[in-house]
Amino acid sequence: MPAAPKGAGKLSRSAEKATARRTTLELPSGISLDDWQRIGKQLYVAADSSAWWLGDWLIYGRSAYPDRYQRAVEETQLDYQTLRNYAWVARRFSPLRRRSGLSFQHHAELASLPESEQDYWLDRAERLSWSRNFLRARVRAAREGRPDDLVAQDAERITLRIQVNVSRDRRLRWAQAAADADQDLQGWAMSILDYAAAAALKE
């Protein structure tokens, strides 16, 4: 299994027997829900990190072996166009500017923007826990000229922290509903509360 990400916790002895092959993940029977979740986090981190790793790998090859790297890549049977896309994003974000709390795809959504705009959107996405799709929608709104209202909303926003104790199953259902709506959980919950408020106030 890939190395556990920070905060993912340690797997139990039985869960450590999980075996990953190229086309299969074999999980031992009887592992706990917590272990199953930790394994998922490890897999996600490995999958997301591999795009950065491959991008950096191609950048190195292009620099070190400018006349031979493309043929060498073809001999590895890796998809050259996919690697070029990874390398393009990796070049657009130096390692110090990459946000470990956001996915490679978050960065890819912003790669064509000027650096100052990239940092602006990365800051917001990280601070507000936006999904990739939600970030894409916000950037599109900004490009279409509906956006300074979003910035103004941030400036006028009053922080209201609501803490709710819910079962794990309920939280997973909510997270799934938010994902299906292409929203992060916080944004989805706010939209549901707005809908309920409008119904209660008969707006």
LINHUCOR-V446733 format. One record per run of one state. SS is the DSSP state (2 for helix, 1 for strand, 0 for the rest). FROM is the first residue (numbers start at 1). TO is the last residue. If there is no record, write none. Layout:
# LINHUCOR-V446733
ss = (SS & SS)
from = (FROM & FROM)
to = (TO & TO)
This chain:
# LINHUCOR-V446733
ss = (0 & 2 & 0 & 1 & 0 & 1 & 0 & 2 & 0 & 2 & 0 & 2 & 0 & 2 & 0 & 2 & 0 & 2 & 0 & 2 & 0 & 2 & 0 & 2 & 0 & 2 & 0)
from = (1 & 15 & 18 & 19 & 22 & 24 & 27 & 33 & 65 & 69 & 77 & 80 & 93 & 95 & 98 & 104 & 111 & 115 & 129 & 132 & 144 & 148 & 157 & 168 & 181 & 185 & 201)
to = (14 & 17 & 18 & 21 & 23 & 26 & 32 & 64 & 68 & 76 & 79 & 92 & 94 & 97 & 103 & 110 & 114 & 128 & 131 & 143 & 147 & 156 & 167 & 180 & 184 & 200 & 203)
